[in-house]
Amino acid sequence: MSRMLRVGGMVPLTTIDYPGQLACVLFCQGCAWRCRYCHNPQLIPPRGTEEVDWRRVTAFLQRRQDLLDAVVFSGGEPTLQEGLAGAMDEVREMGFRIGLHSAGIKPGAFARALTGADWVGFDVKALPEDCQAITRVGGSGNANWHSLEHLLNSGVDYECRTTVHWHLIDPARLLILGRRLSELGVKRFAVQLVRTERMLDPLLPTVSVQTLLSETWAAMRELFPTFVLRG
């Protein structure tokens, strides 16, 4: 089944996609949401134009068994692919830790994928009531937060993170989001300021600037044992 995993691209070496680990990132093809700020729109279609054959992926990983610590399944949305579980098993058998980047688009599929992961980078899109304005898909807020519950109940190590374009979320809403996550018991939260050089929605402003944010970041640091600001 793992040979059916559709990989739209890969990064052979990264130090930032799985904390504390030297990792390879596999960008799984396909996503059911249409996030306005998405900077990898080529990964949205179920089939990509430049997919990497799974046999080529495993051959590469076999050559890197003594050099890499982990493999991260990213996307797109990896949990939408039926071949994910088999691919995770195959990679683990090579001795690698397994990282997963996901927004939990389908909570049931996400819950199943959690059983094969050592660490999860979980995309909290926004407050549940605000998610559709970002994803442009109805019901995405409920799905995103239901999957978050699965994650927090799983015992799997994780980081929750939110990508911020100030046209889509303002500092006040972001702080409300942070408080709600803290109340749920989230321990590590990262805010990622959007990369505006390439976004799915051409109507979204390419300048995302907000001033006087020092109080917002200070409040976030009080809410979480670990708070990270990126970008």
NORLINKA-V148007 format. One record per pair of residues at least 12 apart in sequence whose ideal C-beta (glycine too) atoms are under 10 Angstrom apart, sorted by sequence separation. I is the first residue (numbers start at 1). J is the second residue. If there is no record, write none. Layout:
<<I	J> <I	J>>
This chain:
<<11	23> <12	24> <13	25> <31	43> <32	44> <88	100> <102	114> <110	122> <128	140> <129	141> <131	143> <148	160> <162	174> <177	189> <194	206> <196	208> <217	229> <11	24> <12	25> <27	40> <29	42> <30	43> <31	44> <100	113> <128	141> <129	142> <131	144> <164	177> <178	191> <195	208> <196	209> <216	229> <10	24> <11	25> <29	43> <30	44> <31	45> <32	46> <57	71> <73	87> <100	114> <126	140> <127	141> <128	142> <131	145> <177	191> <194	208> <10	25> <11	26> <27	42> <28	43> <29	44> <30	45> <31	46> <73	88> <98	113> <102	117> <125	140> <126	141> <128	143> <162	177> <193	208> <9	25> <10	26> <11	27> <27	43> <29	45> <30	46> <71	87> <84	100> <100	116> <104	120> <125	141> <128	144> <162	178> <193	209> <213	229> <9	26> <10	27> <29	46> <30	47> <71	88> <100	117> <127	144> <128	145> <160	177> <174	191> <193	210> <8	26> <9	27> <29	47> <30	48> <73	91> <84	102> <98	116> <99	117> <100	118> <101	119> <102	120> <103	121> <104	122> <105	123> <125	143> <126	144> <127	145> <128	146> <160	178> <7	26> <8	27> <9	28> <29	48> <71	90> <98	117> <99	118> <100	119> <101	120> <102	121> <103	122> <104	123> <125	144> <126	145> <162	181> <7	27> <8	28> <9	29> <28	48> <29	49> <71	91> <97	117> <98	118> <99	119> <100	120> <101	121> <102	122> <103	123> <104	124> <124	144> <125	145> <128	148> <193	213> <5	26> <6	27> <7	28> <8	29> <27	48> <29	50> <70	91> <71	92> <79	100> <97	118> <98	119> <99	120> <100	121> <101	122> <102	123> <103	124> <104	125> <123	144> <124	145> <160	181> <6	28> <7	29> <8	30> <29	51> <78	100> <79	101> <80	102> <96	118> <97	119> <98	120> <99	121> <100	122> <101	123> <103	125> <122	144> <169	191> <191	213> <5	28> <6	29> <29	52> <71	94> <78	101> <79	102> <124	147> <208	231> <5	29> <6	30> <27	51> <72	96> <77	101> <78	102> <79	103> <85	109> <92	116> <123	147> <124	148> <160	184> <27	52> <71	96> <72	97> <73	98> <74	99> <75	100> <76	101> <77	102> <79	104> <80	105> <84	109> <88	113> <91	116> <92	117> <122	147> <123	148> <191	216> <26	52> <68	94> <69	95> <70	96> <71	97> <72	98> <73	99> <74	100> <75	101> <76	102> <77	103> <79	105> <80	106> <92	118> <122	148> <160	186> <168	194> <191	217> <68	95> <69	96> <70	97> <71	98> <72	99> <73	100> <74	101> <75	102> <77	104> <78	105> <79	106> <82	109> <85	112> <88	115> <89	116> <120	147> <124	151> <159	186> <160	187> <161	188> <162	189> <163	190> <164	191> <166	193> <167	194> <26	54> <48	76> <68	96> <69	97> <70	98> <71	99> <72	100> <73	101> <74	102> <75	103> <77	105> <79	107> <81	109> <84	112> <85	113> <88	116> <103	131> <122	150> <134	162> <158	186> <159	187> <160	188> <161	189> <162	190> <163	191> <164	192> <165	193> <166	194> <54	83> <58	87> <61	90> <65	94> <66	95> <68	97> <70	99> <71	100> <72	101> <73	102> <77	106> <79	108> <80	109> <84	113> <87	116> <88	117> <122	151> <134	163> <152	181> <158	187> <159	188> <160	189> <161	190> <162	191> <163	192> <164	193> <165	194> <167	196> <191	220> <46	76> <57	87> <61	91> <64	94> <65	95> <69	99> <75	105> <79	109> <80	110> <85	115> <86	116> <88	118> <105	135> <120	150> <122	152> <157	187> <158	188> <159	189> <160	190> <161	191> <162	192> <163	193> <164	194> <165	195> <190	220> <9	40> <26	57> <43	74> <44	75> <45	76> <65	96> <78	109> <79	110> <85	116> <120	151> <134	165> <157	188> <159	190> <161	192> <163	194> <165	196> <189	220> <8	40> <43	75> <44	76> <54	86> <58	90> <62	94> <64	96> <77	109> <78	110> <79	111> <81	113> <84	116> <103	135> <105	137> <152	184> <153	185> <163	195> <189	221> <9	42> <24	57> <43	76> <44	77> <54	87> <57	90> <58	91> <61	94> <77	110> <79	112> <80	113> <110	143> <114	147> <148	181> <152	185> <168	201> <8	42> <9	43> <40	74> <42	76> <43	77> <46	80> <57	91> <61	95> <79	113> <105	139> <110	144> <113	147> <117	151> <120	154> <122	156> <134	168> <152	186> <165	199> <167	201> <189	223> <190	224> <8	43> <26	61> <40	75> <46	81> <61	96> <78	113> <79	114> <105	140> <107	142> <108	143> <111	146> <127	162> <133	168> <134	169> <145	180> <149	184> <151	186> <152	187> <189	224> <196	231> <7	43> <8	44> <24	60> <40	76> <54	90> <58	94> <104	140> <107	143> <110	146> <111	147> <114	150> <120	156> <122	158> <124	160> <126	162> <133	169> <148	184> <165	201> <167	203> <168	204> <174	210> <188	224> <189	225> <190	226> <191	227> <192	228> <193	229> <195	231> <6	43> <8	45> <24	61> <103	140> <106	143> <107	144> <110	147> <113	150> <114	151> <117	154> <119	156> <120	157> <121	158> <122	159> <123	160> <124	161> <125	162> <126	163> <167	204> <168	205> <186	223> <187	224> <188	225> <189	226> <190	227> <191	228> <192	229> <193	230> <194	231> <38	76> <105	143> <107	145> <108	146> <109	147> <110	148> <111	149> <112	150> <118	156> <119	157> <120	158> <121	159> <122	160> <123	161> <124	162> <125	163> <126	164> <130	168> <148	186> <167	205> <178	216> <182	220> <186	224> <187	225> <188	226> <189	227> <190	228> <191	229> <192	230> <193	231> <6	45> <8	47> <9	48> <104	143> <105	144> <107	146> <108	147> <111	150> <114	153> <115	154> <117	156> <118	157> <119	158> <120	159> <121	160> <122	161> <123	162> <124	163> <130	169> <145	184> <165	204> <166	205> <171	210> <174	213> <181	220> <186	225> <187	226> <188	227> <189	228> <190	229> <191	230> <192	231> <6	46> <8	48> <24	64> <73	113> <103	143> <104	144> <106	146> <107	147> <110	150> <111	151> <114	154> <116	156> <117	157> <119	159> <120	160> <121	161> <122	162> <123	163> <165	205> <167	207> <168	208> <170	210> <171	211> <175	215> <179	219> <182	222> <183	223> <186	226> <188	228> <190	230> <191	231> <6	47> <7	48> <8	49> <9	50> <103	144> <104	145> <106	147> <107	148> <110	151> <114	155> <115	156> <117	158> <165	206> <166	207> <167	208> <169	210> <171	212> <175	216> <178	219> <179	220> <182	223> <190	231> <6	48> <8	50> <9	51> <10	52> <22	64> <102	144> <104	146> <105	147> <107	149> <108	150> <111	153> <114	156> <126	168> <127	169> <165	207> <166	208> <171	213> <174	216> <175	217> <178	220> <181	223> <182	224> <7	50> <8	51> <9	52> <24	67> <73	116> <104	147> <107	150> <111	154> <113	156> <125	168> <126	169> <130	173> <165	208> <166	209> <167	210> <177	220> <178	221> <180	223> <181	224> <182	225> <7	51> <8	52> <24	68> <31	75> <32	76> <33	77> <73	117> <103	147> <104	148> <107	151> <110	154> <114	158> <125	169> <129	173> <164	208> <166	210> <171	215> <172	216> <175	219> <178	222> <179	223> <6	51> <7	52> <22	67> <23	68> <24	69> <25	70> <26	71> <27	72> <28	73> <30	75> <31	76> <32	77> <72	117> <102	147> <103	148> <104	149> <165	210> <166	211> <171	216> <174	219> <175	220> <178	223> <182	227> <5	51> <6	52> <7	53> <10	56> <22	68> <23	69> <24	70> <25	71> <26	72> <27	73> <28	74> <29	75> <30	76> <31	77> <77	123> <104	150> <127	173> <130	176> <164	210> <170	216> <171	217> <174	220> <178	224> <5	52> <6	53> <7	54> <10	57> <21	68> <22	69> <23	70> <24	71> <25	72> <26	73> <27	74> <28	75> <29	76> <30	77> <31	78> <72	119> <74	121> <104	151> <126	173> <127	174> <130	177> <166	213> <5	53> <6	54> <12	60> <21	69> <22	70> <23	71> <24	72> <25	73> <26	74> <27	75> <28	76> <29	77> <30	78> <32	80> <70	118> <72	120> <75	123> <126	174> <171	219> <175	223> <5	54> <7	56> <12	61> <20	69> <21	70> <23	72> <25	74> <26	75> <27	76> <28	77> <29	78> <31	80> <70	119> <72	121> <102	151> <127	176> <128	177> <178	227> <3	53> <4	54> <7	57> <10	60> <20	70> <21	71> <26	76> <28	78> <30	80> <126	176> <127	177> <3	54> <10	61> <13	64> <18	69> <19	70> <21	72> <27	78> <28	79> <29	80> <30	81> <100	151> <126	177> <2	54> <3	55> <5	57> <12	64> <18	70> <26	78> <28	80> <29	81> <125	177> <128	180> <2	55> <17	70> <18	71> <28	81> <124	177> <127	180> <3	57> <13	67> <14	68> <17	71> <18	72> <124	178> <127	181> <2	57> <3	58> <12	67> <13	68> <17	72> <28	83> <2	58> <12	68> <14	70> <18	74> <28	84> <100	156> <124	180> <17	74> <124	181> <14	72> <98	156> <99	157> <100	158> <101	159> <28	87> <14	74> <101	161> <10	71> <11	72> <26	87> <10	72> <124	186> <11	74> <10	74> <122	186> <136	200> <160	224> <9	74> <26	91> <124	189> <136	201> <164	229> <7	73> <8	74> <124	190> <164	230> <8	75> <9	76> <24	91> <121	188> <134	201> <159	226> <161	228> <163	230> <164	231> <5	73> <8	76> <35	103> <79	147> <163	231> <7	76> <121	190> <123	192> <159	228> <161	230> <6	76> <33	103> <7	78> <32	103> <6	78> <24	96> <28	100> <31	103> <33	105> <5	78> <23	96> <26	99> <28	101> <32	105> <6	80> <7	81> <23	97> <25	99> <27	101> <28	102> <31	105> <32	106> <6	81> <21	96> <23	98> <24	99> <26	101> <5	81> <7	83> <21	97> <23	99> <25	101> <4	81> <5	82> <6	83> <4	82> <5	83> <21	99> <2	81> <4	83> <5	84> <18	97> <1	81> <3	83> <4	84> <5	85> <7	87> <18	98> <19	99> <1	82> <2	83> <5	86> <18	99> <1	83> <2	84> <4	86> <5	87> <17	99> <18	100> <1	84> <2	85> <3	86> <4	87> <5	88> <18	101> <1	85> <2	86> <3	87> <17	101> <1	86> <2	87> <5	90> <1	87> <2	88> <2	89> <3	90> <1	89> <2	90> <35	123> <1	90> <2	91> <33	123> <35	125> <33	125> <23	119> <35	131> <38	134> <21	118> <36	133> <37	134> <38	135> <21	119> <33	131> <36	134> <20	119> <33	132> <35	134> <36	135> <18	118> <19	119> <34	134> <35	135> <36	136> <18	119> <33	134> <34	135> <35	136> <17	119> <18	120> <19	121> <33	135> <34	136> <35	137> <18	121> <32	135> <33	136> <34	137> <17	121> <31	135> <33	137> <32	137> <35	140> <34	140> <33	140> <32	140> <33	143> <32	143> <33	144> <39	163> <38	163> <37	163> <37	164> <35	163> <37	165> <36	165> <35	165> <37	167> <36	167> <37	168> <36	168> <35	168> <19	157> <18	157> <19	159> <18	159> <39	194> <38	194> <39	195> <42	198> <44	200> <37	194> <39	196> <41	198> <36	194> <37	195> <39	197> <40	198> <41	199> <37	196> <39	198> <41	200> <38	198> <39	199> <40	200> <41	201> <37	198> <38	199> <39	200> <37	199> <38	200> <36	199> <37	200> <38	201> <35	199> <36	200> <37	201> <35	200> <36	201> <34	200> <35	201> <36	202> <33	200> <34	201> <36	203> <37	204> <36	204> <19	188> <37	208> <19	226> <19	228> <16	230>>
